[in-house]
Every structure is written in C-alpha cells, then in structure tokens.
C-alpha cells in the first residue's frame, strides 16, 4: 500500500478515530466503505479529470473535485 508513516490514516489509527481499527488497512477500509464507489481515488481518476479540464473550450472558473479517501 502506498502511503506515509505520517499519513492521515496512520494519524487516525493513532488517534483511535475508527473504533476497533487495529491497522492502517482497517482505517482505510472504514473510510472507503463510506464512499459510494467503495474505493479511493486513483491516479487514473485524477488524470481523467485533468484531461477533461484541458479539453474544455468554454469552461470558466469551474471547480472539478476529484475526491476520495486515498489519503494514507
């Protein structure tokens, strides 16, 4: 799993924000279970959003959120 020893899921585990979680993977699963697609954001998701923005001829000041839970 890609991540950091100081990532948010690590911080959430240490702070016991997810009752019963024993590992970072438990925390990730708990948060991803709340996402409608049941998964975190991927590099492909971000790339597709960027391509969409670049392809637009008449977009002005729009926010294109690419959000998910992969913040470990």
N, C-alpha and C positions, 0 to 999 in steps of 0.2 A: 504494500500500500504506500502510495506516495504521501509524504507528509513531513512534518517537522516535529521535533521533540517539544517545541513550544506552540504547536498549532492549537487552534480553538478546541478541537475535540480532546486534545490532551489536557488543556486547561479545564474543560467541562468535566472530564473524568476526575481530575484532582479536586475540583470544587464540589464534586458529587451532585452535579446538576441533573443527572439522569439516575433516578433511584434504581438500585440493583445492578447498575453497569459495573463490570469488573475490568473491562478492557476498552481501549480506544475504539476497537471494532464494535463493541456493544453500543457505545455512544453514537457512532456513525449510523448504525442500523436504526437506532431510536429516532434520530433526526430524519433520516431518509424515509422512514415509514410515514412521516407527516407530509411528504412531498407527493403530489398527485401521481407523478411518473414513477415513484418509488425508487429513485436513483438520484445521484448527484450530477452536477454539471460536468460535461466532458470538454476536452479540447475541441472536438468536432462541433459541439454546440456553440462555443464561442466563435469559432471560425465561420460557421454559417451565419451567425448574427453580423459579423464583420462584413462578410460578402454581401449580405442584404443591404447594409448601410452604404457600402461603396457603390452598389448597383443603382441606388435611387437617384433619379434625376430631379425630383421635386420634393424632397424632404427638407423641412426647415425646423431646426430646434427640437427634434424628437429625441426622447429617451427610449432606448431599446434595452430593456432589462434582460439580462441573461443570468438568472439566479438559480441557485440550488444549494445543496448542503455540502458539497465537497470543499470544505474549508479546514481540512486537517493539516 
